[in-house]
């Protein structure tokens, strides 16, 4: 049973949540909404909790979350000082001990148009349960290296297909060293605290012994800061986004730093259409592509492309050839 998960809840609620905490490995999310039932997402299925903290499939039997319940929970995870967590609240999530992340929603207070000052009347929470799967990257490691040198790699995945889990284990094994390459200094820009799951600056997940983490830092700023201050041999980032991310990544690659990154998408053809990505592809920044998806309900590496094969596929706008190694490996 995870003490970190049970410890998220105020003392008076520990017994109520004990059964859920005992099954942490199968949990994905706990959703709390004022005046609504508790929702437990477990192995992709949705269930409720009754008044005794036991599972039920009947919404009429479910415990209804009150404003007092949610307020007590929020105060507890913020160590009874909301002011100290103001920056996290403004970003819409709080990372807690154990690497779990609590998403929050309520009434947004703007500092100026386009800039959030804080959030109040928080009425919705989503506890995302952190899972480390050591060895998730084992099957892709051979393709990440050529003669001991790491390739610039892009992981392409729809939401919920295990890209962050895969990225985390890749970072760990690249940092520690493995059968295909020596250990490298890895700089992680963890904008949403999902990779390292840092709590008070300390990673709660194992990201390797040669890894430095910038937590809660925008990716574009973080990449430049790491290049100036930590001399990383590899920079790892999750969920490439706008123009600034692409420009910073391009600069890092131009400095000779290896890149491991993820981006949302359904495949090579889909990613080619994303704003800013076309320049990276045109200059062939990436040397290796991993495509993730789901088959029979399991997160899988569906395709791997390397070198000229990938860019030939991009040129044909046809990435679903199935002629690749390690296809079907479970993440």
N, C-alpha and C positions, 0 to 999 in steps of 0.2 A: 504494500500500500504506500502511496506517495504522501509523505508528510508535507511536502511543499504544496500539493493540491489541497489537502485537507486544511492546511494552514491558511488558505485564502479566505476561509470563512470565519466569522466571529465565533468565539468559544461556545456561545449558547446554541449555535447551529451545527457544531461539529458532528454530533450524533446523527442528525438529519442527513448529512452529506456523506456519512461514512461508507455506505454501500457503493455510492458512485465513485468515491476515491479509491476503493479497493479494485475497481475495474479500469483504472487510469489508462492502461495500455490500449484498450479498445475504444476509448473516448476520443472524439474530435472536437466537439463544441458543447458548451453549456450556455443556453440563451435565457436571459432574464429580462422580462418586460413588465412594467407596472400594470397591474390589473389583468395579467394574462398568466396562463400556466407556465411552469418551468418546462423548457424543452431540452432534452438530452439528445445530442447527435452521436450515435454509437455505431461504428462500422457502416456509416452511410445511411443508417435508419434513424427515424425520429421517434422518441418515446417521451413519456411524461413521468413526473414523480408525484406520488400521492402524499397525503399529510404525514405519513410515517417515513418518507424518504425512500419508499420502495417503488420499483418501476410499475407503470400501468400503461395500457394502450387506450384507456378511456379518458378523454379530456374532461368529462364531468367529474372524474375522481381526482383530478390533478390539483396539487397545491397551487394557489393563486398568489403571485408575487405582489406584495404591498409596497407602498412608497417607503414605509419604515424598513422593510427588508432590504430594499435597494440602497437606501441611505446608509444603513448599518454596514452593508457590504463595502460600499464605496469608501466610507470612513476607515474601515479596517485595512483595506489594501493600500490606502494612502497614509497609513500609520497615524491616523487621526490628525493629519495636517494637510488639508486640501491645497493650501497655499504652496507647500513644498513641492507639490506635483503639478503646479500650474502649467508648466511647459508641456508635460505629457498630456494633460487634459486638453490643452489647445490643439494638440496633434490628433486627438481622438482615440488614443490608446495608452494603456499603462502596462509596462512590462514588470512582472513580479518575480519573486524568488522561484527558482525551478525553471525559468525561461518561458513560463506561460504568459500569454498576452491577453489583456482585458480591453476589448474595444468598447467604446462608450458613445452614446448619442443622446442628444437632448436639445435645449435651446441654445443656439450659437449667439454669442455677443461679439459684434464686429468692432475692431479698433478703428478701422477705416475701410472703405470699400475694397473687398478682395483680401482683407487681412483679419484673421480671427484673433480676438483678444483672449477669450476664454469660452467655457461652456457652462451653463447652469441648468437647473431643473433636469438633471440627468435621469432619464426614465428607461433607458435601454442599455443592456450590456451583453457582450458576447465574449465568453471566456474560451479562448482558443488554446487547446491543450498541446504543449510542446512534446514532440516525439523525436528522439534521436534514433536513427537506425544505422549503427556502425556496420560498415560493410556494404552499404547501399551502392557505393561507387565501384565495388570490386570488379564488376564485369565490364566497366567502361575504361578502366585504367590502361589496359594495353593500347587502346586507340588514342589516348591523350598524349602519348610520348612518341618521339621518333629519335632513335639513337640516344635516349636519355634526356632529350630536350622536350620541355612541355610545349604543347600547341595552344595557341589562342583559341578558346572554345566558347561557343554560344549554345546554350540550352534553350530550346524553344518548347513551350508547353502551354496548353490551356490551363485555366485556374483549377486547382484541386487535383493535379496529377503528380505531385511529389517533387516538383523542381527544386524547392528550397531544401527539402530533405536530401536530395541528391547533391546539390551544391555544397551543403554543409559537410557531407562526408568526403566530397572531393577536396575541399579545403583542408580538412583534417589530414587526409592521406598525402596531399601535396606538401603540406607543412612538415609532417613527421618524416617524410620519405617513404618510399615503397620499392617494390621489386623492379620498377621500371625507371625510377629517377630518384636522385638524392633529394633530401629535404630542402625546401626553399622558404625564404621569408615571404609571408603572405600578408598583404594589407587588405582588411575587410572594411568596406563602407556599408554599415548596417543601418540604413536609414530608418527602417521600421522595427528594428530590434528583433528580427525574426531569425536571422542566421545564428548569431552567437547567443541570443536571448539574454543580453547583459542586464544585470540588476545592480544598480549603484556602481556602474562602470566595470563590473566583473562578469565575464562570460559564464553563463550557466550551462552552456553546451560545450562539448569538447571540439574545439576548432583547431587543435594542433599546437605543438610547442613552439613553433616559429611564427605564430600568427599574432598580428596587432589589429585591434578593432577600434574603429571610430563609430561610436554608437549614436543613434538618433541624429545623424548628420546628413544633410542633402547629398546625394551621390556626386553631383558635379563639383561641389565644394570639397567634398571628402577626398575625391581622387587627387585633386591638386594639392591638398594639404598633406596627404600621405606621400606624394612624390617629393615634396619639399622637406618633410620632416623625418620620414621613416625609411626611405630608400628601399621600398619593397621590390622584390624580384617578380612578384605576382600581385595583381590587384583583382579582388573578387567582389562582384556586385550583383544584387538581386533586382530583377524587374527594371531593365532599361526603359527610360521613358522619353522625355522631350529632347529638344535640340541641345540643351546644355549638357545633358548626359552624354550624348553622342560626341560632342566636341571635346569634352574632357577625356572620354575614353580614347578618342583618336590621338590626343596629345600624349596620354600615358603610353599608348602603343608606339608612338614615334620616339619616345624616350627609351625604348627597349624593354619596357615592363611587359610581362606576359599578362594576358587578360582571360579571366574566367567570368562569364556573365550569363544572366538569364533574361528572357523576354517572353511576354505573353504572345501566343499565336498558335494557330493550328498546324503550321508546317512552314517550310521554306517559302512557298509561294505567298502565303499569308503575310509573313514577316517582311518580304520584299516590298510590300505596299505600305508599310508603316513609315511615318514621317521621320526622316533623318537616317534610317537604316540603309537606304540605298547607297549612300556615300561610303559607308563602312564596307558594304559588299563590293562596291565598284573597285575599291582600293584593296580588296581581299585581306582585310585586317584579320578575319577569322580563318583558321586553318582546319577547324573541326566543328561539326554541328551534331547535336543530339536532339532528337525529336521525341517528346514524351506524349503519352496518351493513355487511354484506358481500354482494356480488353477484358471482357468478362468480369467487370467490376474491379479489376486490379490495375494500379498504376504501373505502366510499363514503359521501357525505352522501345519505341516502335521502329525507329530508324536511326542510323548513324551514318554520317557522310564526312569524308575527309578529302582535303586537297582539291584536285581538279574535278573529281567526281561531283563534289558539292556544287561547284560553280557551273558545271555542265548541266546539272539538274536545275539550278536556278535559271539558267538561260533557256531551258526547255519549258520552264514553268511546270515541271512535272517531277515532284519529289517522292511520289509514292511507288517507287519501283520495286521495293522489297528486296533489292539485290545487295544487302548490306550485312556486315557482321554484327553479332550480338543482338539482332532484332528480336524483340520479345522478352528481353531480360526484365525481371521484376525489380522495380525501384524499392 
